[in-house]
Amino acid sequence: MNYKSVSDLSSDILQNIHRFPRDIDLIVGVPRSGLLVANLIALILNLQITDVDGLLSDHIISSGATKTRYLGGGIRHISECKKILVVEDTVYTGASLLSAKKRIEASHLSCEVLYFAAYVFPGKESLVDLYLQSLSGPRVFEWNLFHSGIIENSCVDIDGVLCVDPTEDENDDGERYRYFLEHAVPKIIPTRRIKCIVSSRLEKYRAETEKWLEKNHISYDKLFLLDSTAEERRTKGLHAVYKAEIYKQSNCNLFIESAASQAIRIHNDTGKPVYCIENNLLYDGDVPNRNLPGNAPPRKKKLRGFFAKSPVLKKIYRRIKKR
Protein backbone atom coordinates (compact mmCIF):
# COMPACT_ATOMS: atom_id res chain seq x y z
CA MET A 1 0.00 0.00 0.00
CA ASN A 2 1.42 3.38 -1.02
CA TYR A 3 1.04 6.04 1.67
CA LYS A 4 1.80 9.75 1.46
CA SER A 5 1.58 12.16 4.40
CA VAL A 6 1.52 15.95 4.10
CA SER A 7 5.16 15.83 5.20
CA ASP A 8 5.94 13.39 2.35
CA LEU A 9 4.14 15.68 -0.09
CA SER A 10 6.11 18.72 1.03
CA SER A 11 9.40 16.81 0.82
CA ASP A 12 8.60 15.42 -2.64
CA ILE A 13 7.82 18.91 -3.94
CA LEU A 14 11.00 20.36 -2.47
CA GLN A 15 13.14 17.56 -3.90
CA ASN A 16 11.70 18.19 -7.37
CA ILE A 17 11.38 21.98 -7.28
CA HIS A 18 14.17 22.34 -9.86
CA ARG A 19 11.90 20.70 -12.45
CA PHE A 20 9.31 23.48 -12.31
CA PRO A 21 9.53 26.15 -15.05
CA ARG A 22 10.91 29.42 -13.69
CA ASP A 23 8.74 31.64 -15.87
CA ILE A 24 5.43 30.67 -14.24
CA ASP A 25 3.36 33.72 -13.31
CA LEU A 26 0.53 32.08 -11.37
CA ILE A 27 -0.30 28.82 -9.56
CA VAL A 28 -3.90 27.58 -9.95
CA GLY A 29 -5.21 24.93 -7.55
CA VAL A 30 -7.96 22.49 -8.48
CA PRO A 31 -10.32 22.39 -5.45
CA ARG A 32 -10.06 20.97 -2.92
CA SER A 33 -6.99 18.80 -2.53
CA GLY A 34 -5.19 20.51 -5.38
CA LEU A 35 -5.21 23.73 -3.34
CA LEU A 36 -3.06 22.07 -0.66
CA VAL A 37 -0.41 21.19 -3.24
CA ALA A 38 -0.76 24.53 -5.00
CA ASN A 39 -0.16 26.42 -1.76
CA LEU A 40 3.02 24.48 -1.01
CA ILE A 41 4.39 25.11 -4.51
CA ALA A 42 3.40 28.79 -4.46
CA LEU A 43 5.06 29.33 -1.08
CA ILE A 44 8.32 27.68 -2.14
CA LEU A 45 8.46 29.53 -5.48
CA ASN A 46 7.06 32.75 -3.97
CA LEU A 47 4.31 32.97 -6.56
CA GLN A 48 0.71 34.14 -6.43
CA ILE A 49 -2.13 31.66 -6.29
CA THR A 50 -5.79 31.25 -7.15
CA ASP A 51 -8.27 28.44 -7.77
CA VAL A 52 -10.01 27.50 -11.03
CA ASP A 53 -13.02 29.73 -10.32
CA GLY A 54 -10.67 32.60 -9.51
CA LEU A 55 -8.80 32.03 -12.75
CA LEU A 56 -12.01 32.22 -14.76
CA SER A 57 -13.37 35.24 -12.86
CA ASP A 58 -10.09 37.21 -12.81
CA HIS A 59 -9.62 36.93 -9.06
CA ILE A 60 -6.15 36.32 -7.58
CA ILE A 61 -5.83 35.53 -3.89
CA SER A 62 -4.00 38.29 -2.04
CA SER A 63 -0.51 37.53 -0.73
CA GLY A 64 1.33 38.54 2.43
CA ALA A 65 4.37 40.74 2.86
CA THR A 66 6.75 37.91 1.93
CA LYS A 67 5.53 38.09 -1.65
CA THR A 68 8.56 40.07 -2.78
CA ARG A 69 7.37 40.40 -6.36
CA TYR A 70 4.77 42.85 -5.06
CA LEU A 71 7.62 45.35 -4.91
CA GLY A 72 7.34 45.46 -8.67
CA GLY A 73 3.56 45.38 -8.68
CA GLY A 74 3.01 41.62 -9.06
CA ILE A 75 0.17 40.07 -11.09
CA ARG A 76 -3.07 41.98 -10.58
CA HIS A 77 -5.12 40.53 -13.44
CA ILE A 78 -5.17 37.15 -15.19
CA SER A 79 -4.61 38.93 -18.52
CA GLU A 80 -1.10 39.85 -17.32
CA CYS A 81 -0.09 36.18 -17.05
CA LYS A 82 2.04 34.61 -19.76
CA LYS A 83 2.26 31.14 -18.22
CA ILE A 84 0.20 29.48 -15.47
CA LEU A 85 0.44 26.12 -13.74
CA VAL A 86 -2.78 24.26 -12.89
CA VAL A 87 -2.20 21.96 -9.92
CA GLU A 88 -3.93 18.78 -8.71
CA ASP A 89 -2.86 16.48 -5.87
CA THR A 90 -3.40 13.23 -7.73
CA VAL A 91 -4.67 11.85 -11.02
CA TYR A 92 -6.38 8.48 -10.76
CA THR A 93 -9.25 8.46 -13.24
CA GLY A 94 -8.36 12.00 -14.28
CA ALA A 95 -12.00 13.12 -14.11
CA SER A 96 -11.51 16.22 -11.92
CA LEU A 97 -8.46 17.41 -13.85
CA LEU A 98 -10.15 16.88 -17.22
CA SER A 99 -13.19 18.79 -15.96
CA ALA A 100 -10.97 21.71 -14.92
CA LYS A 101 -9.10 21.55 -18.22
CA LYS A 102 -12.36 21.67 -20.18
CA ARG A 103 -13.50 24.79 -18.31
CA ILE A 104 -10.16 26.51 -18.74
CA GLU A 105 -9.94 25.74 -22.46
CA ALA A 106 -13.48 27.05 -22.95
CA SER A 107 -12.41 30.41 -21.48
CA HIS A 108 -9.84 30.93 -24.28
CA LEU A 109 -7.11 32.38 -22.08
CA SER A 110 -4.32 34.12 -23.95
CA CYS A 111 -1.58 32.62 -21.72
CA GLU A 112 0.14 29.25 -21.85
CA VAL A 113 -1.41 26.70 -19.48
CA LEU A 114 0.55 23.80 -17.99
CA TYR A 115 -0.98 20.99 -15.95
CA PHE A 116 0.63 19.33 -12.93
CA ALA A 117 -0.25 16.53 -10.48
CA ALA A 118 1.84 15.45 -7.52
CA TYR A 119 1.01 11.75 -7.91
CA VAL A 120 -0.39 10.01 -10.97
CA PHE A 121 -1.68 6.50 -11.41
CA PRO A 122 0.46 4.45 -13.84
CA GLY A 123 -0.84 4.97 -17.37
CA LYS A 124 -2.23 8.45 -16.63
CA GLU A 125 1.05 10.34 -17.02
CA SER A 126 0.04 11.78 -20.39
CA LEU A 127 -2.82 13.74 -18.78
CA VAL A 128 -0.35 16.20 -17.24
CA ASP A 129 2.72 18.12 -18.35
CA LEU A 130 4.56 17.56 -15.09
CA TYR A 131 4.22 15.19 -12.12
CA LEU A 132 6.29 14.09 -9.13
CA GLN A 133 5.72 10.34 -8.95
CA SER A 134 3.82 7.56 -10.64
CA LEU A 135 2.04 5.83 -7.76
CA SER A 136 0.21 2.52 -8.13
CA GLY A 137 -2.71 1.48 -5.95
CA PRO A 138 -3.89 0.96 -3.38
CA ARG A 139 -2.93 4.50 -2.35
CA VAL A 140 -3.54 6.29 0.94
CA PHE A 141 -3.15 10.05 1.40
CA GLU A 142 -3.17 11.65 4.83
CA TRP A 143 -5.17 14.65 3.65
CA ASN A 144 -8.19 12.68 2.41
CA LEU A 145 -7.91 9.28 4.13
CA PHE A 146 -11.16 9.54 6.09
CA HIS A 147 -13.13 10.72 3.07
CA SER A 148 -11.83 8.32 0.44
CA GLY A 149 -13.18 4.99 -0.75
CA ILE A 150 -10.62 3.01 1.26
CA ILE A 151 -12.63 3.71 4.44
CA GLU A 152 -15.38 1.52 2.98
CA ASN A 153 -13.06 -1.47 3.28
CA SER A 154 -11.27 -0.59 6.53
CA CYS A 155 -11.35 -1.44 10.22
CA VAL A 156 -11.46 1.72 12.35
CA ASP A 157 -10.80 2.16 16.07
CA ILE A 158 -13.06 4.49 18.11
CA ASP A 159 -11.22 6.11 21.02
CA GLY A 160 -8.44 8.37 19.78
CA VAL A 161 -9.72 8.14 16.19
CA LEU A 162 -13.44 8.86 15.93
CA CYS A 163 -13.50 10.55 19.34
CA VAL A 164 -11.03 11.72 21.98
CA ASP A 165 -9.62 9.23 24.49
CA PRO A 166 -11.17 9.15 27.97
CA THR A 167 -9.11 10.69 30.77
CA GLU A 168 -7.93 8.54 33.68
CA ASP A 169 -10.75 9.91 35.82
CA GLU A 170 -13.33 9.12 33.15
CA ASN A 171 -12.01 5.62 32.56
CA ASP A 172 -13.40 4.17 35.82
CA ASP A 173 -15.58 1.43 34.26
CA GLY A 174 -18.48 3.07 36.06
CA GLU A 175 -20.80 6.04 35.85
CA ARG A 176 -18.10 8.52 34.80
CA TYR A 177 -17.14 6.22 31.94
CA ARG A 178 -20.75 5.85 30.86
CA TYR A 179 -21.05 9.64 30.82
CA PHE A 180 -17.92 9.81 28.65
CA LEU A 181 -19.34 7.26 26.21
CA GLU A 182 -22.48 9.32 25.74
CA HIS A 183 -20.77 12.72 25.52
CA ALA A 184 -17.33 11.98 24.01
CA VAL A 185 -16.00 14.85 21.89
CA PRO A 186 -15.86 13.85 18.20
CA LYS A 187 -12.41 13.84 16.63
CA ILE A 188 -12.51 12.66 13.00
CA ILE A 189 -15.87 11.91 11.41
CA PRO A 190 -15.56 10.00 8.09
CA THR A 191 -17.91 10.97 5.31
CA ARG A 192 -17.87 7.42 3.93
CA ARG A 193 -19.44 4.29 5.38
CA ILE A 194 -16.95 2.34 7.52
CA LYS A 195 -16.69 -1.39 6.87
CA CYS A 196 -15.86 -2.44 10.45
CA ILE A 197 -15.59 -0.42 13.66
CA VAL A 198 -13.30 -2.42 15.95
CA SER A 199 -12.82 -1.26 19.53
CA SER A 200 -11.52 -2.78 22.76
CA ARG A 201 -14.44 -1.13 24.53
CA LEU A 202 -16.39 -3.77 26.43
CA GLU A 203 -19.44 -5.44 24.95
CA LYS A 204 -21.55 -4.28 27.91
CA TYR A 205 -21.21 -0.71 26.59
CA ARG A 206 -22.65 -1.50 23.15
CA ALA A 207 -25.85 0.51 23.67
CA GLU A 208 -23.96 3.68 24.67
CA THR A 209 -21.50 3.23 21.80
CA GLU A 210 -24.21 2.72 19.18
CA LYS A 211 -26.09 5.75 20.50
CA TRP A 212 -22.98 7.96 20.19
CA LEU A 213 -22.22 6.72 16.66
CA GLU A 214 -25.78 7.43 15.56
CA LYS A 215 -25.76 10.89 17.17
CA ASN A 216 -22.60 11.78 15.26
CA HIS A 217 -23.89 10.41 11.95
CA ILE A 218 -21.20 7.74 11.61
CA SER A 219 -22.37 4.94 9.33
CA TYR A 220 -20.83 1.47 9.40
CA ASP A 221 -21.50 -2.16 8.51
CA LYS A 222 -20.31 -3.93 11.67
CA LEU A 223 -19.38 -2.93 15.23
CA PHE A 224 -17.02 -5.24 17.12
CA LEU A 225 -16.61 -4.80 20.90
CA LEU A 226 -14.61 -6.93 23.34
CA ASP A 227 -16.67 -9.52 25.22
CA SER A 228 -14.59 -9.51 28.41
CA THR A 229 -14.12 -7.59 31.65
CA ALA A 230 -12.02 -4.50 32.31
CA GLU A 231 -9.77 -6.47 34.67
CA GLU A 232 -9.15 -9.29 32.19
CA ARG A 233 -8.59 -6.83 29.34
CA ARG A 234 -5.98 -4.98 31.40
CA THR A 235 -4.13 -7.96 32.93
CA LYS A 236 -3.99 -9.97 29.70
CA GLY A 237 -3.37 -6.96 27.46
CA LEU A 238 -6.21 -7.91 25.12
CA HIS A 239 -6.53 -4.56 23.34
CA ALA A 240 -4.30 -5.17 20.32
CA VAL A 241 -4.68 -8.96 20.31
CA TYR A 242 -8.45 -8.66 19.98
CA LYS A 243 -8.25 -6.03 17.23
CA ALA A 244 -5.67 -8.06 15.30
CA GLU A 245 -7.87 -11.15 15.36
CA ILE A 246 -10.88 -9.28 13.97
CA TYR A 247 -8.72 -7.61 11.31
CA LYS A 248 -7.13 -10.93 10.35
CA GLN A 249 -10.51 -12.59 9.83
CA SER A 250 -11.94 -9.66 7.85
CA ASN A 251 -11.37 -8.91 4.19
CA CYS A 252 -10.46 -5.30 5.06
CA ASN A 253 -7.35 -3.77 3.52
CA LEU A 254 -6.52 -1.27 6.27
CA PHE A 255 -6.80 -0.86 10.04
CA ILE A 256 -6.85 2.67 11.49
CA GLU A 257 -5.57 2.65 15.08
CA SER A 258 -5.00 5.45 17.57
CA ALA A 259 -2.03 4.16 19.61
CA ALA A 260 1.40 3.37 18.16
CA SER A 261 2.06 0.41 20.46
CA GLN A 262 -1.20 -1.25 19.41
CA ALA A 263 -0.72 -0.37 15.74
CA ILE A 264 2.65 -2.13 15.72
CA ARG A 265 1.20 -5.24 17.40
CA ILE A 266 -1.79 -5.37 15.04
CA HIS A 267 0.49 -5.07 12.02
CA ASN A 268 2.95 -7.68 13.29
CA ASP A 269 0.16 -10.14 14.16
CA THR A 270 -1.69 -9.79 10.87
CA GLY A 271 0.95 -8.77 8.34
CA LYS A 272 -1.61 -6.28 6.99
CA PRO A 273 -1.35 -2.47 6.72
CA VAL A 274 -2.13 -0.39 9.82
CA TYR A 275 -2.34 3.41 9.85
CA CYS A 276 -1.58 5.03 13.21
CA ILE A 277 -3.09 8.35 14.26
CA GLU A 278 -0.60 8.93 17.10
CA ASN A 279 2.50 9.16 14.90
CA ASN A 280 0.95 9.52 11.45
CA LEU A 281 2.69 6.39 10.12
CA LEU A 282 1.50 3.55 7.94
CA TYR A 283 2.91 0.21 9.08
CA ASP A 284 3.11 -1.97 5.99
CA GLY A 285 5.86 -4.54 5.38
CA ASP A 286 9.23 -4.40 7.09
CA VAL A 287 10.30 -0.84 6.29
CA PRO A 288 8.52 1.13 9.07
CA ASN A 289 9.50 -1.41 11.73
CA ARG A 290 13.22 -0.81 11.44
CA ASN A 291 13.06 2.35 13.53
CA LEU A 292 10.42 1.30 16.02
CA PRO A 293 11.17 1.51 19.75
CA GLY A 294 12.20 -1.85 21.10
CA ASN A 295 13.26 -3.28 17.74
CA ALA A 296 16.85 -2.10 17.88
CA PRO A 297 19.44 -4.73 18.92
CA PRO A 298 20.78 -4.32 22.45
CA ARG A 299 23.79 -2.07 22.68
CA LYS A 300 27.06 -3.55 23.81
CA LYS A 301 28.46 -1.80 26.83
CA LYS A 302 31.80 -0.17 26.22
CA LEU A 303 34.68 -0.69 28.61
CA ARG A 304 35.77 2.57 30.12
CA GLY A 305 38.73 3.86 32.07
CA PHE A 306 41.39 1.49 33.37
CA PHE A 307 39.93 -1.73 31.84
CA ALA A 308 39.65 -0.19 28.38
CA LYS A 309 43.39 0.58 28.22
CA SER A 310 44.68 -2.98 28.73
CA PRO A 311 44.01 -5.89 26.29
CA VAL A 312 44.78 -8.39 29.06
CA LEU A 313 42.37 -6.79 31.52
CA LYS A 314 39.70 -6.66 28.79
CA LYS A 315 39.87 -10.47 28.48
CA ILE A 316 39.71 -10.94 32.24
CA TYR A 317 36.71 -8.57 32.48
CA ARG A 318 34.81 -10.42 29.76
CA ARG A 319 35.47 -13.83 31.34
CA ILE A 320 34.07 -12.54 34.64
CA LYS A 321 30.97 -11.19 32.85
CA LYS A 322 30.29 -14.59 31.27
CA ARG A 323 30.17 -16.40 34.64
C-alpha positions in Angstrom: 0.0 0.0 0.0 1.4 3.4 -1.0 1.0 6.0 1.7 1.8 9.8 1.5 1.6 12.2 4.4 1.5 15.9 4.1 5.2 15.8 5.2 5.9 13.4 2.3 4.1 15.7 -0.1 6.1 18.7 1.0 9.4 16.8 0.8 8.6 15.4 -2.6 7.8 18.9 -3.9 11.0 20.4 -2.5 13.1 17.6 -3.9 11.7 18.2 -7.4 11.4 22.0 -7.3 14.2 22.3 -9.9 11.9 20.7 -12.5 9.3 23.5 -12.3 9.5 26.1 -15.0 10.9 29.4 -13.7 8.7 31.6 -15.9 5.4 30.7 -14.2 3.4 33.7 -13.3 0.5 32.1 -11.4 -0.3 28.8 -9.6 -3.9 27.6 -10.0 -5.2 24.9 -7.5 -8.0 22.5 -8.5 -10.3 22.4 -5.5 -10.1 21.0 -2.9 -7.0 18.8 -2.5 -5.2 20.5 -5.4 -5.2 23.7 -3.3 -3.1 22.1 -0.7 -0.4 21.2 -3.2 -0.8 24.5 -5.0 -0.2 26.4 -1.8 3.0 24.5 -1.0 4.4 25.1 -4.5 3.4 28.8 -4.5 5.1 29.3 -1.1 8.3 27.7 -2.1 8.5 29.5 -5.5 7.1 32.8 -4.0 4.3 33.0 -6.6 0.7 34.1 -6.4 -2.1 31.7 -6.3 -5.8 31.3 -7.2 -8.3 28.4 -7.8 -10.0 27.5 -11.0 -13.0 29.7 -10.3 -10.7 32.6 -9.5 -8.8 32.0 -12.7 -12.0 32.2 -14.8 -13.4 35.2 -12.9 -10.1 37.2 -12.8 -9.6 36.9 -9.1 -6.2 36.3 -7.6 -5.8 35.5 -3.9 -4.0 38.3 -2.0 -0.5 37.5 -0.7 1.3 38.5 2.4 4.4 40.7 2.9 6.8 37.9 1.9 5.5 38.1 -1.7 8.6 40.1 -2.8 7.4 40.4 -6.4 4.8 42.8 -5.1 7.6 45.3 -4.9 7.3 45.5 -8.7 3.6 45.4 -8.7 3.0 41.6 -9.1 0.2 40.1 -11.1 -3.1 42.0 -10.6 -5.1 40.5 -13.4 -5.2 37.1 -15.2 -4.6 38.9 -18.5 -1.1 39.8 -17.3 -0.1 36.2 -17.0 2.0 34.6 -19.8 2.3 31.1 -18.2 0.2 29.5 -15.5 0.4 26.1 -13.7 -2.8 24.3 -12.9 -2.2 22.0 -9.9 -3.9 18.8 -8.7 -2.9 16.5 -5.9 -3.4 13.2 -7.7 -4.7 11.9 -11.0 -6.4 8.5 -10.8 -9.2 8.5 -13.2 -8.4 12.0 -14.3 -12.0 13.1 -14.1 -11.5 16.2 -11.9 -8.5 17.4 -13.9 -10.2 16.9 -17.2 -13.2 18.8 -16.0 -11.0 21.7 -14.9 -9.1 21.6 -18.2 -12.4 21.7 -20.2 -13.5 24.8 -18.3 -10.2 26.5 -18.7 -9.9 25.7 -22.5 -13.5 27.0 -23.0 -12.4 30.4 -21.5 -9.8 30.9 -24.3 -7.1 32.4 -22.1 -4.3 34.1 -24.0 -1.6 32.6 -21.7 0.1 29.3 -21.9 -1.4 26.7 -19.5 0.5 23.8 -18.0 -1.0 21.0 -15.9 0.6 19.3 -12.9 -0.2 16.5 -10.5 1.8 15.4 -7.5 1.0 11.8 -7.9 -0.4 10.0 -11.0 -1.7 6.5 -11.4 0.5 4.5 -13.8 -0.8 5.0 -17.4 -2.2 8.4 -16.6 1.1 10.3 -17.0 0.0 11.8 -20.4 -2.8 13.7 -18.8 -0.4 16.2 -17.2 2.7 18.1 -18.4 4.6 17.6 -15.1 4.2 15.2 -12.1 6.3 14.1 -9.1 5.7 10.3 -8.9 3.8 7.6 -10.6 2.0 5.8 -7.8 0.2 2.5 -8.1 -2.7 1.5 -5.9 -3.9 1.0 -3.4 -2.9 4.5 -2.3 -3.5 6.3 0.9 -3.1 10.0 1.4 -3.2 11.7 4.8 -5.2 14.6 3.6 -8.2 12.7 2.4 -7.9 9.3 4.1 -11.2 9.5 6.1 -13.1 10.7 3.1 -11.8 8.3 0.4 -13.2 5.0 -0.7 -10.6 3.0 1.3 -12.6 3.7 4.4 -15.4 1.5 3.0 -13.1 -1.5 3.3 -11.3 -0.6 6.5 -11.4 -1.4 10.2 -11.5 1.7 12.3 -10.8 2.2 16.1 -13.1 4.5 18.1 -11.2 6.1 21.0 -8.4 8.4 19.8 -9.7 8.1 16.2 -13.4 8.9 15.9 -13.5 10.5 19.3 -11.0 11.7 22.0 -9.6 9.2 24.5 -11.2 9.1 28.0 -9.1 10.7 30.8 -7.9 8.5 33.7 -10.8 9.9 35.8 -13.3 9.1 33.1 -12.0 5.6 32.6 -13.4 4.2 35.8 -15.6 1.4 34.3 -18.5 3.1 36.1 -20.8 6.0 35.9 -18.1 8.5 34.8 -17.1 6.2 31.9 -20.8 5.8 30.9 -21.1 9.6 30.8 -17.9 9.8 28.7 -19.3 7.3 26.2 -22.5 9.3 25.7 -20.8 12.7 25.5 -17.3 12.0 24.0 -16.0 14.8 21.9 -15.9 13.9 18.2 -12.4 13.8 16.6 -12.5 12.7 13.0 -15.9 11.9 11.4 -15.6 10.0 8.1 -17.9 11.0 5.3 -17.9 7.4 3.9 -19.4 4.3 5.4 -17.0 2.3 7.5 -16.7 -1.4 6.9 -15.9 -2.4 10.5 -15.6 -0.4 13.7 -13.3 -2.4 15.9 -12.8 -1.3 19.5 -11.5 -2.8 22.8 -14.4 -1.1 24.5 -16.4 -3.8 26.4 -19.4 -5.4 25.0 -21.5 -4.3 27.9 -21.2 -0.7 26.6 -22.6 -1.5 23.1 -25.8 0.5 23.7 -24.0 3.7 24.7 -21.5 3.2 21.8 -24.2 2.7 19.2 -26.1 5.7 20.5 -23.0 8.0 20.2 -22.2 6.7 16.7 -25.8 7.4 15.6 -25.8 10.9 17.2 -22.6 11.8 15.3 -23.9 10.4 11.9 -21.2 7.7 11.6 -22.4 4.9 9.3 -20.8 1.5 9.4 -21.5 -2.2 8.5 -20.3 -3.9 11.7 -19.4 -2.9 15.2 -17.0 -5.2 17.1 -16.6 -4.8 20.9 -14.6 -6.9 23.3 -16.7 -9.5 25.2 -14.6 -9.5 28.4 -14.1 -7.6 31.7 -12.0 -4.5 32.3 -9.8 -6.5 34.7 -9.2 -9.3 32.2 -8.6 -6.8 29.3 -6.0 -5.0 31.4 -4.1 -8.0 32.9 -4.0 -10.0 29.7 -3.4 -7.0 27.5 -6.2 -7.9 25.1 -6.5 -4.6 23.3 -4.3 -5.2 20.3 -4.7 -9.0 20.3 -8.4 -8.7 20.0 -8.2 -6.0 17.2 -5.7 -8.1 15.3 -7.9 -11.1 15.4 -10.9 -9.3 14.0 -8.7 -7.6 11.3 -7.1 -10.9 10.4 -10.5 -12.6 9.8 -11.9 -9.7 7.8 -11.4 -8.9 4.2 -10.5 -5.3 5.1 -7.3 -3.8 3.5 -6.5 -1.3 6.3 -6.8 -0.9 10.0 -6.8 2.7 11.5 -5.6 2.6 15.1 -5.0 5.5 17.6 -2.0 4.2 19.6 1.4 3.4 18.2 2.1 0.4 20.5 -1.2 -1.3 19.4 -0.7 -0.4 15.7 2.7 -2.1 15.7 1.2 -5.2 17.4 -1.8 -5.4 15.0 0.5 -5.1 12.0 2.9 -7.7 13.3 0.2 -10.1 14.2 -1.7 -9.8 10.9 1.0 -8.8 8.3 -1.6 -6.3 7.0 -1.4 -2.5 6.7 -2.1 -0.4 9.8 -2.3 3.4 9.8 -1.6 5.0 13.2 -3.1 8.4 14.3 -0.6 8.9 17.1 2.5 9.2 14.9 0.9 9.5 11.4 2.7 6.4 10.1 1.5 3.5 7.9 2.9 0.2 9.1 3.1 -2.0 6.0 5.9 -4.5 5.4 9.2 -4.4 7.1 10.3 -0.8 6.3 8.5 1.1 9.1 9.5 -1.4 11.7 13.2 -0.8 11.4 13.1 2.4 13.5 10.4 1.3 16.0 11.2 1.5 19.8 12.2 -1.9 21.1 13.3 -3.3 17.7 16.8 -2.1 17.9 19.4 -4.7 18.9 20.8 -4.3 22.5 23.8 -2.1 22.7 27.1 -3.5 23.8 28.5 -1.8 26.8 31.8 -0.2 26.2 34.7 -0.7 28.6 35.8 2.6 30.1 38.7 3.9 32.1 41.4 1.5 33.4 39.9 -1.7 31.8 39.7 -0.2 28.4 43.4 0.6 28.2 44.7 -3.0 28.7 44.0 -5.9 26.3 44.8 -8.4 29.1 42.4 -6.8 31.5 39.7 -6.7 28.8 39.9 -10.5 28.5 39.7 -10.9 32.2 36.7 -8.6 32.5 34.8 -10.4 29.8 35.5 -13.8 31.3 34.1 -12.5 34.6 31.0 -11.2 32.9 30.3 -14.6 31.3 30.2 -16.4 34.6 
